[in-house]
Amino acid sequence: MYEEWLKEAGRTPRELEDAEAEASAQVDRAAVEALESREQVRRMIGERAEKLGYLNCAMDRATFDAAAEENGETYHFVDRITREIIDVRMIVAMNQVAILIPSGRSKMFMIVV
């Protein structure tokens, strides 16, 4: 079906591969630029807000969901960029009022400040 669409559009599979490769490269460049701009963002919004924003974007969601469902000393998730283990209690300490609450789906939780 996809190949038929390409043919009808006058495109070759190679053109599609090239477009997909360029799009992937653009996403990769944007990710690098975002990480490189953390210091600028930190100066604009403050260290605490930047760190929370970064962690929200960088968390491995599966490890965060598992941490939110656990009872005890295993409240951690993995930073998917650095692979660092982040203790959720550190985030709570940063916010002083952050709590984990269900977000409507059984396995989804969010941090509320």
Biopython code that builds the backbone (N, CA, C, O; Angstrom):
import numpy as np
from Bio.PDB.StructureBuilder import StructureBuilder

atoms = [
    (1, "MET", "N", (0.814, -1.184, 0.000)),
    (1, "MET", "CA", (0.000, 0.000, 0.000)),
    (1, "MET", "C", (0.867, 1.261, 0.000)),
    (1, "MET", "O", (0.608, 2.209, -0.742)),
    (2, "TYR", "N", (1.898, 1.255, 0.844)),
    (2, "TYR", "CA", (2.786, 2.403, 0.917)),
    (2, "TYR", "C", (3.518, 2.605, -0.405)),
    (2, "TYR", "O", (3.669, 3.723, -0.899)),
    (3, "GLU", "N", (3.964, 1.488, -0.952)),
    (3, "GLU", "CA", (4.678, 1.558, -2.230)),
    (3, "GLU", "C", (3.759, 2.086, -3.336)),
    (3, "GLU", "O", (4.204, 2.823, -4.216)),
    (4, "GLU", "N", (2.479, 1.709, -3.290)),
    (4, "GLU", "CA", (1.516, 2.220, -4.272)),
    (4, "GLU", "C", (1.370, 3.728, -4.137)),
    (4, "GLU", "O", (1.328, 4.450, -5.133)),
    (5, "TRP", "N", (1.294, 4.196, -2.895)),
    (5, "TRP", "CA", (1.170, 5.643, -2.666)),
    (5, "TRP", "C", (2.396, 6.377, -3.213)),
    (5, "TRP", "O", (2.272, 7.419, -3.856)),
    (6, "LEU", "N", (3.571, 5.821, -2.949)),
    (6, "LEU", "CA", (4.800, 6.443, -3.458)),
    (6, "LEU", "C", (4.766, 6.530, -4.982)),
    (6, "LEU", "O", (5.107, 7.557, -5.568)),
    (7, "LYS", "N", (4.353, 5.444, -5.602)),
    (7, "LYS", "CA", (4.278, 5.417, -7.061)),
    (7, "LYS", "C", (3.296, 6.473, -7.571)),
    (7, "LYS", "O", (3.603, 7.220, -8.501)),
    (8, "GLU", "N", (2.108, 6.527, -6.950)),
    (8, "GLU", "CA", (1.093, 7.507, -7.355)),
    (8, "GLU", "C", (1.591, 8.933, -7.150)),
    (8, "GLU", "O", (1.264, 9.828, -7.929)),
    (9, "ALA", "N", (2.376, 9.142, -6.109)),
    (9, "ALA", "CA", (2.909, 10.477, -5.819)),
    (9, "ALA", "C", (4.153, 10.779, -6.656)),
    (9, "ALA", "O", (4.704, 11.877, -6.584)),
    (10, "GLY", "N", (4.585, 9.814, -7.440)),
    (10, "GLY", "CA", (5.769, 10.025, -8.263)),
    (10, "GLY", "C", (7.061, 9.993, -7.470)),
    (10, "GLY", "O", (8.059, 10.585, -7.882)),
    (11, "ARG", "N", (7.051, 9.308, -6.336)),
    (11, "ARG", "CA", (8.226, 9.232, -5.467)),
    (11, "ARG", "C", (8.807, 7.830, -5.475)),
    (11, "ARG", "O", (8.102, 6.847, -5.708)),
    (12, "THR", "N", (10.091, 7.757, -5.218)),
    (12, "THR", "CA", (10.760, 6.459, -5.132)),
    (12, "THR", "C", (10.994, 6.105, -3.668)),
    (12, "THR", "O", (11.030, 6.987, -2.810)),
    (13, "PRO", "N", (11.152, 4.820, -3.386)),
    (13, "PRO", "CA", (11.480, 4.431, -2.008)),
    (13, "PRO", "C", (12.747, 5.128, -1.509)),
    (13, "PRO", "O", (12.850, 5.453, -0.326)),
    (14, "ARG", "N", (13.689, 5.353, -2.385)),
    (14, "ARG", "CA", (14.944, 6.024, -2.008)),
    (14, "ARG", "C", (14.674, 7.458, -1.532)),
    (14, "ARG", "O", (15.282, 7.918, -0.565)),
    (15, "GLU", "N", (13.759, 8.161, -2.215)),
    (15, "GLU", "CA", (13.409, 9.527, -1.792)),
    (15, "GLU", "C", (12.798, 9.521, -0.392)),
    (15, "GLU", "O", (13.075, 10.403, 0.420)),
    (16, "LEU", "N", (11.964, 8.518, -0.118)),
    (16, "LEU", "CA", (11.367, 8.400, 1.208)),
    (16, "LEU", "C", (12.446, 8.129, 2.252)),
    (16, "LEU", "O", (12.437, 8.737, 3.323)),
    (17, "GLU", "N", (13.365, 7.233, 1.956)),
    (17, "GLU", "CA", (14.454, 6.936, 2.879)),
    (17, "GLU", "C", (15.278, 8.191, 3.165)),
    (17, "GLU", "O", (15.641, 8.451, 4.312)),
    (18, "ASP", "N", (15.570, 8.964, 2.122)),
    (18, "ASP", "CA", (16.334, 10.201, 2.297)),
    (18, "ASP", "C", (15.585, 11.198, 3.175)),
    (18, "ASP", "O", (16.180, 11.831, 4.047)),
    (19, "ALA", "N", (14.276, 11.338, 2.945)),
    (19, "ALA", "CA", (13.464, 12.267, 3.743)),
    (19, "ALA", "C", (13.416, 11.823, 5.202)),
    (19, "ALA", "O", (13.512, 12.651, 6.108)),
    (20, "GLU", "N", (13.269, 10.526, 5.430)),
    (20, "GLU", "CA", (13.247, 10.009, 6.798)),
    (20, "GLU", "C", (14.590, 10.215, 7.482)),
    (20, "GLU", "O", (14.636, 10.548, 8.666)),
    (21, "ALA", "N", (15.674, 10.022, 6.756)),
    (21, "ALA", "CA", (17.007, 10.220, 7.317)),
    (21, "ALA", "C", (17.216, 11.686, 7.689)),
    (21, "ALA", "O", (17.777, 11.982, 8.744)),
    (22, "GLU", "N", (16.773, 12.599, 6.835)),
    (22, "GLU", "CA", (16.912, 14.032, 7.117)),
    (22, "GLU", "C", (16.069, 14.425, 8.325)),
    (22, "GLU", "O", (16.516, 15.206, 9.165)),
    (23, "ALA", "N", (14.863, 13.896, 8.417)),
    (23, "ALA", "CA", (14.005, 14.203, 9.566)),
    (23, "ALA", "C", (14.636, 13.687, 10.856)),
    (23, "ALA", "O", (14.616, 14.377, 11.875)),
    (24, "SER", "N", (15.194, 12.482, 10.817)),
    (24, "SER", "CA", (15.865, 11.934, 11.994)),
    (24, "SER", "C", (17.063, 12.785, 12.387)),
    (24, "SER", "O", (17.298, 13.022, 13.572)),
    (25, "ALA", "N", (17.808, 13.239, 11.414)),
    (25, "ALA", "CA", (18.969, 14.089, 11.686)),
    (25, "ALA", "C", (18.536, 15.405, 12.324)),
    (25, "ALA", "O", (19.192, 15.898, 13.241)),
    (26, "GLN", "N", (17.435, 15.974, 11.842)),
    (26, "GLN", "CA", (16.926, 17.227, 12.414)),
    (26, "GLN", "C", (16.508, 17.022, 13.871)),
    (26, "GLN", "O", (16.783, 17.870, 14.720)),
    (27, "VAL", "N", (15.847, 15.906, 14.163)),
    (27, "VAL", "CA", (15.444, 15.610, 15.539)),
    (27, "VAL", "C", (16.678, 15.458, 16.423)),
    (27, "VAL", "O", (16.712, 15.973, 17.541)),
    (28, "ASP", "N", (17.684, 14.756, 15.926)),
    (28, "ASP", "CA", (18.922, 14.582, 16.690)),
    (28, "ASP", "C", (19.595, 15.918, 16.963)),
    (28, "ASP", "O", (20.055, 16.162, 18.079)),
    (29, "ARG", "N", (19.658, 16.794, 15.950)),
    (29, "ARG", "CA", (20.263, 18.117, 16.139)),
    (29, "ARG", "C", (19.479, 18.933, 17.158)),
    (29, "ARG", "O", (20.078, 19.613, 17.992)),
    (30, "ALA", "N", (18.160, 18.878, 17.106)),
    (30, "ALA", "CA", (17.329, 19.621, 18.051)),
    (30, "ALA", "C", (17.564, 19.136, 19.480)),
    (30, "ALA", "O", (17.603, 19.940, 20.411)),
    (31, "ALA", "N", (17.719, 17.827, 19.655)),
    (31, "ALA", "CA", (17.978, 17.278, 20.984)),
    (31, "ALA", "C", (19.317, 17.765, 21.526)),
    (31, "ALA", "O", (19.424, 18.129, 22.697)),
    (32, "VAL", "N", (20.333, 17.772, 20.674)),
    (32, "VAL", "CA", (21.656, 18.260, 21.087)),
    (32, "VAL", "C", (21.568, 19.736, 21.462)),
    (32, "VAL", "O", (22.105, 20.145, 22.492)),
    (33, "GLU", "N", (20.899, 20.535, 20.641)),
    (33, "GLU", "CA", (20.755, 21.967, 20.923)),
    (33, "GLU", "C", (20.003, 22.208, 22.229)),
    (33, "GLU", "O", (20.356, 23.106, 22.993)),
    (34, "ALA", "N", (18.971, 21.414, 22.485)),
    (34, "ALA", "CA", (18.213, 21.565, 23.728)),
    (34, "ALA", "C", (19.101, 21.291, 24.939)),
    (34, "ALA", "O", (19.066, 22.034, 25.920)),
    (35, "LEU", "N", (19.892, 20.230, 24.870)),
    (35, "LEU", "CA", (20.785, 19.925, 25.980)),
    (35, "LEU", "C", (21.853, 20.995, 26.150)),
    (35, "LEU", "O", (22.220, 21.340, 27.274)),
    (36, "GLU", "N", (22.349, 21.517, 25.039)),
    (36, "GLU", "CA", (23.377, 22.563, 25.109)),
    (36, "GLU", "C", (22.826, 23.881, 25.638)),
    (36, "GLU", "O", (23.594, 24.721, 26.108)),
    (37, "SER", "N", (21.520, 24.079, 25.571)),
    (37, "SER", "CA", (20.932, 25.348, 26.018)),
    (37, "SER", "C", (20.474, 25.304, 27.473)),
    (37, "SER", "O", (19.877, 26.269, 27.951)),
    (38, "ARG", "N", (20.731, 24.233, 28.175)),
    (38, "ARG", "CA", (20.276, 24.127, 29.569)),
    (38, "ARG", "C", (20.775, 25.273, 30.427)),
    (38, "ARG", "O", (20.023, 25.788, 31.255)),
    (39, "GLU", "N", (22.016, 25.685, 30.253)),
    (39, "GLU", "CA", (22.558, 26.775, 31.070)),
    (39, "GLU", "C", (21.803, 28.074, 30.809)),
    (39, "GLU", "O", (21.494, 28.811, 31.745)),
    (40, "GLN", "N", (21.508, 28.354, 29.559)),
    (40, "GLN", "CA", (20.751, 29.561, 29.212)),
    (40, "GLN", "C", (19.349, 29.508, 29.845)),
    (40, "GLN", "O", (18.878, 30.496, 30.406)),
    (41, "VAL", "N", (18.704, 28.364, 29.748)),
    (41, "VAL", "CA", (17.379, 28.197, 30.356)),
    (41, "VAL", "C", (17.480, 28.372, 31.869)),
    (41, "VAL", "O", (16.622, 29.011, 32.477)),
    (42, "ARG", "N", (18.511, 27.814, 32.472)),
    (42, "ARG", "CA", (18.724, 27.928, 33.913)),
    (42, "ARG", "C", (18.840, 29.387, 34.338)),
    (42, "ARG", "O", (18.285, 29.790, 35.360)),
    (43, "ARG", "N", (19.569, 30.182, 33.541)),
    (43, "ARG", "CA", (19.701, 31.614, 33.860)),
    (43, "ARG", "C", (18.353, 32.335, 33.746)),
    (43, "ARG", "O", (18.077, 33.264, 34.504)),
    (44, "MET", "N", (17.525, 31.907, 32.807)),
    (44, "MET", "CA", (16.243, 32.581, 32.578)),
    (44, "MET", "C", (15.185, 32.198, 33.614)),
    (44, "MET", "O", (14.440, 33.066, 34.069)),
    (45, "ILE", "N", (15.102, 30.917, 33.998)),
    (45, "ILE", "CA", (14.008, 30.485, 34.869)),
    (45, "ILE", "C", (14.453, 30.007, 36.236)),
    (45, "ILE", "O", (13.616, 29.729, 37.095)),
    (46, "GLY", "N", (15.748, 29.907, 36.452)),
    (46, "GLY", "CA", (16.258, 29.468, 37.746)),
    (46, "GLY", "C", (16.642, 27.996, 37.734)),
    (46, "GLY", "O", (16.146, 27.203, 36.933)),
    (47, "GLU", "N", (17.543, 27.660, 38.649)),
    (47, "GLU", "CA", (18.101, 26.310, 38.685)),
    (47, "GLU", "C", (17.044, 25.250, 38.999)),
    (47, "GLU", "O", (16.992, 24.210, 38.343)),
    (48, "ARG", "N", (16.212, 25.511, 39.994)),
    (48, "ARG", "CA", (15.198, 24.541, 40.411)),
    (48, "ARG", "C", (14.225, 24.232, 39.269)),
    (48, "ARG", "O", (13.960, 23.066, 38.977)),
    (49, "ALA", "N", (13.696, 25.271, 38.627)),
    (49, "ALA", "CA", (12.722, 25.081, 37.546)),
    (49, "ALA", "C", (13.358, 24.364, 36.354)),
    (49, "ALA", "O", (12.733, 23.496, 35.745)),
    (50, "GLU", "N", (14.586, 24.723, 36.027)),
    (50, "GLU", "CA", (15.260, 24.068, 34.897)),
    (50, "GLU", "C", (15.494, 22.597, 35.196)),
    (50, "GLU", "O", (15.279, 21.747, 34.331)),
    (51, "LYS", "N", (15.931, 22.286, 36.412)),
    (51, "LYS", "CA", (16.191, 20.890, 36.786)),
    (51, "LYS", "C", (14.905, 20.066, 36.725)),
    (51, "LYS", "O", (14.910, 18.943, 36.220)),
    (52, "LEU", "N", (13.813, 20.616, 37.233)),
    (52, "LEU", "CA", (12.544, 19.898, 37.179)),
    (52, "LEU", "C", (12.081, 19.702, 35.739)),
    (52, "LEU", "O", (11.597, 18.627, 35.384)),
    (53, "GLY", "N", (12.224, 20.728, 34.913)),
    (53, "GLY", "CA", (11.860, 20.607, 33.504)),
    (53, "GLY", "C", (12.708, 19.571, 32.796)),
    (53, "GLY", "O", (12.194, 18.764, 32.021)),
    (54, "TYR", "N", (14.004, 19.591, 33.060)),
    (54, "TYR", "CA", (14.906, 18.613, 32.456)),
    (54, "TYR", "C", (14.513, 17.193, 32.870)),
    (54, "TYR", "O", (14.375, 16.308, 32.025)),
    (55, "LEU", "N", (14.335, 16.986, 34.179)),
    (55, "LEU", "CA", (14.007, 15.647, 34.658)),
    (55, "LEU", "C", (12.681, 15.159, 34.089)),
    (55, "LEU", "O", (12.542, 13.976, 33.776)),
    (56, "ASN", "N", (11.719, 16.042, 33.954)),
    (56, "ASN", "CA", (10.439, 15.654, 33.380)),
    (56, "ASN", "C", (10.619, 15.173, 31.937)),
    (56, "ASN", "O", (9.973, 14.213, 31.516)),
    (57, "CYS", "N", (11.490, 15.834, 31.190)),
    (57, "CYS", "CA", (11.730, 15.446, 29.796)),
    (57, "CYS", "C", (12.644, 14.234, 29.683)),
    (57, "CYS", "O", (12.478, 13.413, 28.781)),
    (58, "ALA", "N", (13.604, 14.117, 30.588)),
    (58, "ALA", "CA", (14.638, 13.095, 30.456)),
    (58, "ALA", "C", (14.297, 11.782, 31.131)),
    (58, "ALA", "O", (14.988, 10.785, 30.920)),
    (59, "MET", "N", (13.247, 11.757, 31.939)),
    (59, "MET", "CA", (12.972, 10.518, 32.668)),
    (59, "MET", "C", (12.548, 9.392, 31.735)),
    (59, "MET", "O", (11.810, 9.596, 30.771)),
    (60, "ASP", "N", (13.024, 8.234, 32.045)),
    (60, "ASP", "CA", (12.556, 7.018, 31.388)),
    (60, "ASP", "C", (11.211, 6.716, 32.033)),
    (60, "ASP", "O", (11.156, 6.323, 33.198)),
    (61, "ARG", "N", (10.131, 6.895, 31.286)),
    (61, "ARG", "CA", (8.774, 6.811, 31.839)),
    (61, "ARG", "C", (8.488, 5.462, 32.490)),
    (61, "ARG", "O", (7.822, 5.402, 33.524)),
    (62, "ALA", "N", (8.978, 4.390, 31.901)),
    (62, "ALA", "CA", (8.715, 3.070, 32.477)),
    (62, "ALA", "C", (9.314, 2.950, 33.874)),
    (62, "ALA", "O", (8.688, 2.380, 34.768)),
    (63, "THR", "N", (10.525, 3.483, 34.072)),
    (63, "THR", "CA", (11.143, 3.390, 35.391)),
    (63, "THR", "C", (10.447, 4.330, 36.380)),
    (63, "THR", "O", (10.368, 4.029, 37.571)),
    (64, "PHE", "N", (9.939, 5.474, 35.886)),
    (64, "PHE", "CA", (9.200, 6.377, 36.764)),
    (64, "PHE", "C", (7.888, 5.729, 37.200)),
    (64, "PHE", "O", (7.533, 5.777, 38.378)),
    (65, "ASP", "N", (7.170, 5.127, 36.260)),
    (65, "ASP", "CA", (5.909, 4.463, 36.600)),
    (65, "ASP", "C", (6.145, 3.368, 37.633)),
    (65, "ASP", "O", (5.375, 3.227, 38.583)),
    (66, "ALA", "N", (7.205, 2.599, 37.445)),
    (66, "ALA", "CA", (7.524, 1.532, 38.399)),
    (66, "ALA", "C", (7.835, 2.122, 39.773)),
    (66, "ALA", "O", (7.414, 1.572, 40.791)),
    (67, "ALA", "N", (8.564, 3.230, 39.813)),
    (67, "ALA", "CA", (8.889, 3.874, 41.088)),
    (67, "ALA", "C", (7.629, 4.373, 41.777)),
    (67, "ALA", "O", (7.498, 4.258, 42.996)),
    (68, "ALA", "N", (6.710, 4.921, 41.009)),
    (68, "ALA", "CA", (5.485, 5.461, 41.587)),
    (68, "ALA", "C", (4.594, 4.365, 42.166)),
    (68, "ALA", "O", (3.821, 4.619, 43.090)),
    (69, "GLU", "N", (4.694, 3.170, 41.642)),
    (69, "GLU", "CA", (3.856, 2.066, 42.097)),
    (69, "GLU", "C", (4.457, 1.300, 43.270)),
    (69, "GLU", "O", (3.754, 0.533, 43.928)),
    (70, "GLU", "N", (5.740, 1.495, 43.540)),
    (70, "GLU", "CA", (6.411, 0.752, 44.603)),
    (70, "GLU", "C", (6.069, 1.319, 45.975)),
    (70, "GLU", "O", (5.633, 2.462, 46.108)),
    (71, "ASN", "N", (6.279, 0.488, 46.986)),
    (71, "ASN", "CA", (6.154, 0.912, 48.383)),
    (71, "ASN", "C", (7.494, 0.641, 49.054)),
    (71, "ASN", "O", (7.958, -0.499, 49.071)),
    (72, "GLY", "N", (8.115, 1.670, 49.602)),
    (72, "GLY", "CA", (9.377, 1.441, 50.294)),
    (72, "GLY", "C", (10.488, 2.315, 49.792)),
    (72, "GLY", "O", (10.277, 3.479, 49.454)),
    (73, "GLU", "N", (11.670, 1.753, 49.742)),
    (73, "GLU", "CA", (12.881, 2.506, 49.445)),
    (73, "GLU", "C", (13.288, 2.457, 47.983)),
    (73, "GLU", "O", (14.447, 2.731, 47.674)),
    (74, "THR", "N", (12.400, 2.125, 47.084)),
    (74, "THR", "CA", (12.780, 1.966, 45.684)),
    (74, "THR", "C", (12.202, 3.062, 44.795)),
    (74, "THR", "O", (11.925, 2.822, 43.621)),
    (75, "TYR", "N", (12.021, 4.250, 45.336)),
    (75, "TYR", "CA", (11.455, 5.347, 44.571)),
    (75, "TYR", "C", (12.539, 6.015, 43.725)),
    (75, "TYR", "O", (13.121, 7.020, 44.133)),
    (76, "HIS", "N", (12.803, 5.454, 42.552)),
    (76, "HIS", "CA", (13.794, 6.040, 41.659)),
    (76, "HIS", "C", (13.381, 5.797, 40.212)),
    (76, "HIS", "O", (12.576, 4.917, 39.911)),
    (77, "PHE", "N", (13.955, 6.601, 39.336)),
    (77, "PHE", "CA", (13.767, 6.385, 37.906)),
    (77, "PHE", "C", (15.081, 6.662, 37.216)),
    (77, "PHE", "O", (16.013, 7.184, 37.830)),
    (78, "VAL", "N", (15.163, 6.318, 35.944)),
    (78, "VAL", "CA", (16.400, 6.451, 35.185)),
    (78, "VAL", "C", (16.308, 7.659, 34.261)),
    (78, "VAL", "O", (15.319, 7.844, 33.552)),
    (79, "ASP", "N", (17.356, 8.477, 34.283)),
    (79, "ASP", "CA", (17.498, 9.572, 33.323)),
    (79, "ASP", "C", (17.883, 8.902, 32.001)),
    (79, "ASP", "O", (18.956, 8.307, 31.904)),
    (80, "ARG", "N", (17.029, 8.990, 30.991)),
    (80, "ARG", "CA", (17.262, 8.255, 29.743)),
    (80, "ARG", "C", (18.404, 8.837, 28.919)),
    (80, "ARG", "O", (18.862, 8.204, 27.968)),
    (81, "ILE", "N", (18.867, 10.027, 29.269)),
    (81, "ILE", "CA", (19.974, 10.648, 28.541)),
    (81, "ILE", "C", (21.311, 10.279, 29.174)),
    (81, "ILE", "O", (22.231, 9.837, 28.485)),
    (82, "THR", "N", (21.415, 10.465, 30.499)),
    (82, "THR", "CA", (22.684, 10.185, 31.183)),
    (82, "THR", "C", (22.738, 8.779, 31.771)),
    (82, "THR", "O", (23.809, 8.306, 32.152)),
    (83, "ARG", "N", (21.578, 8.102, 31.847)),
    (83, "ARG", "CA", (21.409, 6.785, 32.475)),
    (83, "ARG", "C", (21.616, 6.856, 33.983)),
    (83, "ARG", "O", (21.726, 5.817, 34.634)),
    (84, "GLU", "N", (21.671, 8.051, 34.550)),
    (84, "GLU", "CA", (21.802, 8.244, 35.989)),
    (84, "GLU", "C", (20.503, 7.809, 36.675)),
    (84, "GLU", "O", (19.410, 7.989, 36.138)),
    (85, "ILE", "N", (20.647, 7.237, 37.867)),
    (85, "ILE", "CA", (19.470, 6.877, 38.651)),
    (85, "ILE", "C", (19.083, 8.090, 39.490)),
    (85, "ILE", "O", (19.900, 8.621, 40.242)),
    (86, "ILE", "N", (17.821, 8.526, 39.353)),
    (86, "ILE", "CA", (17.313, 9.701, 40.055)),
    (86, "ILE", "C", (16.377, 9.238, 41.160)),
    (86, "ILE", "O", (15.423, 8.504, 40.907)),
    (87, "ASP", "N", (16.650, 9.664, 42.374)),
    (87, "ASP", "CA", (15.804, 9.331, 43.507)),
    (87, "ASP", "C", (14.646, 10.322, 43.552)),
    (87, "ASP", "O", (14.865, 11.531, 43.636)),
    (88, "VAL", "N", (13.412, 9.815, 43.496)),
    (88, "VAL", "CA", (12.236, 10.680, 43.500)),
    (88, "VAL", "C", (12.201, 11.517, 44.768)),
    (88, "VAL", "O", (11.685, 12.634, 44.753)),
    (89, "ARG", "N", (12.736, 11.002, 45.858)),
    (89, "ARG", "CA", (12.747, 11.777, 47.108)),
    (89, "ARG", "C", (13.561, 13.052, 46.956)),
    (89, "ARG", "O", (13.281, 14.042, 47.632)),
    (90, "MET", "N", (14.569, 13.050, 46.076)),
    (90, "MET", "CA", (15.347, 14.259, 45.814)),
    (90, "MET", "C", (14.454, 15.321, 45.185)),
    (90, "MET", "O", (14.569, 16.502, 45.511)),
    (91, "ILE", "N", (13.565, 14.905, 44.286)),
    (91, "ILE", "CA", (12.660, 15.850, 43.653)),
    (91, "ILE", "C", (11.680, 16.399, 44.675)),
    (91, "ILE", "O", (11.373, 17.591, 44.683)),
    (92, "VAL", "N", (11.194, 15.518, 45.534)),
    (92, "VAL", "CA", (10.284, 15.965, 46.593)),
    (92, "VAL", "C", (10.990, 16.972, 47.483)),
    (92, "VAL", "O", (10.397, 17.981, 47.865)),
    (93, "ALA", "N", (12.250, 16.715, 47.820)),
    (93, "ALA", "CA", (13.005, 17.643, 48.647)),
    (93, "ALA", "C", (13.207, 18.981, 47.934)),
    (93, "ALA", "O", (13.167, 20.034, 48.571)),
    (94, "MET", "N", (13.424, 18.947, 46.618)),
    (94, "MET", "CA", (13.589, 20.191, 45.862)),
    (94, "MET", "C", (12.319, 21.029, 45.897)),
    (94, "MET", "O", (12.376, 22.256, 45.979)),
    (95, "ASN", "N", (11.174, 20.359, 45.834)),
    (95, "ASN", "CA", (9.902, 21.065, 45.756)),
    (95, "ASN", "C", (9.275, 21.327, 47.108)),
    (95, "ASN", "O", (8.499, 22.270, 47.266)),
    (96, "GLN", "N", (9.594, 20.524, 48.051)),
    (96, "GLN", "CA", (9.060, 20.573, 49.400)),
    (96, "GLN", "C", (7.566, 20.275, 49.458)),
    (96, "GLN", "O", (7.054, 19.947, 50.528)),
    (97, "VAL", "N", (6.853, 20.382, 48.336)),
    (97, "VAL", "CA", (5.420, 20.091, 48.338)),
    (97, "VAL", "C", (5.040, 19.131, 47.213)),
    (97, "VAL", "O", (3.853, 18.888, 47.000)),
    (98, "ALA", "N", (5.990, 18.593, 46.506)),
    (98, "ALA", "CA", (5.667, 17.704, 45.384)),
    (98, "ALA", "C", (5.083, 16.405, 45.903)),
    (98, "ALA", "O", (5.535, 15.886, 46.924)),
    (99, "ILE", "N", (4.100, 15.882, 45.224)),
    (99, "ILE", "CA", (3.494, 14.611, 45.590)),
    (99, "ILE", "C", (3.261, 13.801, 44.333)),
    (99, "ILE", "O", (3.166, 14.357, 43.239)),
    (100, "LEU", "N", (3.171, 12.506, 44.481)),
    (100, "LEU", "CA", (2.833, 11.631, 43.364)),
    (100, "LEU", "C", (1.343, 11.353, 43.434)),
    (100, "LEU", "O", (0.838, 10.931, 44.474)),
    (101, "ILE", "N", (0.638, 11.583, 42.342)),
    (101, "ILE", "CA", (-0.786, 11.290, 42.315)),
    (101, "ILE", "C", (-1.122, 10.533, 41.044)),
    (101, "ILE", "O", (-0.466, 10.728, 40.021)),
    (102, "PRO", "N", (-2.131, 9.673, 41.085)),
    (102, "PRO", "CA", (-2.548, 8.997, 39.850)),
    (102, "PRO", "C", (-3.063, 10.043, 38.863)),
    (102, "PRO", "O", (-3.713, 11.009, 39.262)),
    (103, "SER", "N", (-2.775, 9.852, 37.590)),
    (103, "SER", "CA", (-3.219, 10.833, 36.600)),
    (103, "SER", "C", (-4.411, 10.342, 35.796)),
    (103, "SER", "O", (-4.672, 10.857, 34.708)),
    (104, "GLY", "N", (-5.131, 9.371, 36.301)),
    (104, "GLY", "CA", (-6.326, 8.918, 35.623)),
    (104, "GLY", "C", (-6.194, 7.533, 35.026)),
    (104, "GLY", "O", (-7.187, 6.816, 34.904)),
    (105, "ARG", "N", (-4.988, 7.144, 34.653)),
    (105, "ARG", "CA", (-4.758, 5.790, 34.156)),
    (105, "ARG", "C", (-4.028, 5.019, 35.232)),
    (105, "ARG", "O", (-3.229, 5.596, 35.970)),
    (106, "SER", "N", (-4.277, 3.765, 35.334)),
    (106, "SER", "CA", (-3.782, 2.984, 36.471)),
    (106, "SER", "C", (-2.272, 3.042, 36.666)),
    (106, "SER", "O", (-1.802, 3.002, 37.803)),
    (107, "LYS", "N", (-1.510, 3.135, 35.593)),
    (107, "LYS", "CA", (-0.059, 3.092, 35.743)),
    (107, "LYS", "C", (0.600, 4.446, 35.524)),
    (107, "LYS", "O", (1.828, 4.515, 35.460)),
    (108, "MET", "N", (-0.152, 5.504, 35.408)),
    (108, "MET", "CA", (0.432, 6.815, 35.137)),
    (108, "MET", "C", (0.366, 7.683, 36.387)),
    (108, "MET", "O", (-0.682, 7.784, 37.026)),
    (109, "PHE", "N", (1.482, 8.305, 36.731)),
    (109, "PHE", "CA", (1.548, 9.207, 37.855)),
    (109, "PHE", "C", (2.226, 10.486, 37.392)),
    (109, "PHE", "O", (2.930, 10.488, 36.382)),
    (110, "MET", "N", (2.022, 11.555, 38.110)),
    (110, "MET", "CA", (2.708, 12.792, 37.785)),
    (110, "MET", "C", (3.144, 13.473, 39.060)),
    (110, "MET", "O", (2.615, 13.193, 40.136)),
    (111, "ILE", "N", (4.102, 14.364, 38.941)),
    (111, "ILE", "CA", (4.574, 15.140, 40.078)),
    (111, "ILE", "C", (3.823, 16.465, 40.067)),
    (111, "ILE", "O", (3.812, 17.175, 39.061)),
    (112, "VAL", "N", (3.213, 16.782, 41.166)),
    (112, "VAL", "CA", (2.483, 18.047, 41.281)),
    (112, "VAL", "C", (3.243, 18.945, 42.225)),
    (112, "VAL", "O", (3.611, 18.529, 43.323)),
    (113, "VAL", "N", (3.483, 20.168, 41.810)),
    (113, "VAL", "CA", (4.232, 21.114, 42.644)),
    (113, "VAL", "C", (3.267, 22.129, 43.198)),
    (113, "VAL", "O", (3.673, 23.030, 43.933)),
]
sb = StructureBuilder()
sb.init_structure("model")
sb.init_model(0)
sb.init_chain("A")
sb.init_seg("    ")
for serial, (resi, resn, name, xyz) in enumerate(atoms, 1):
    if name == "N":
        sb.init_residue(resn, " ", resi, " ")
    sb.init_atom(name, np.array(xyz, "f"), 0.0, 1.0, " ", f" {name:<3s}", serial, name[0])
structure = sb.get_structure()
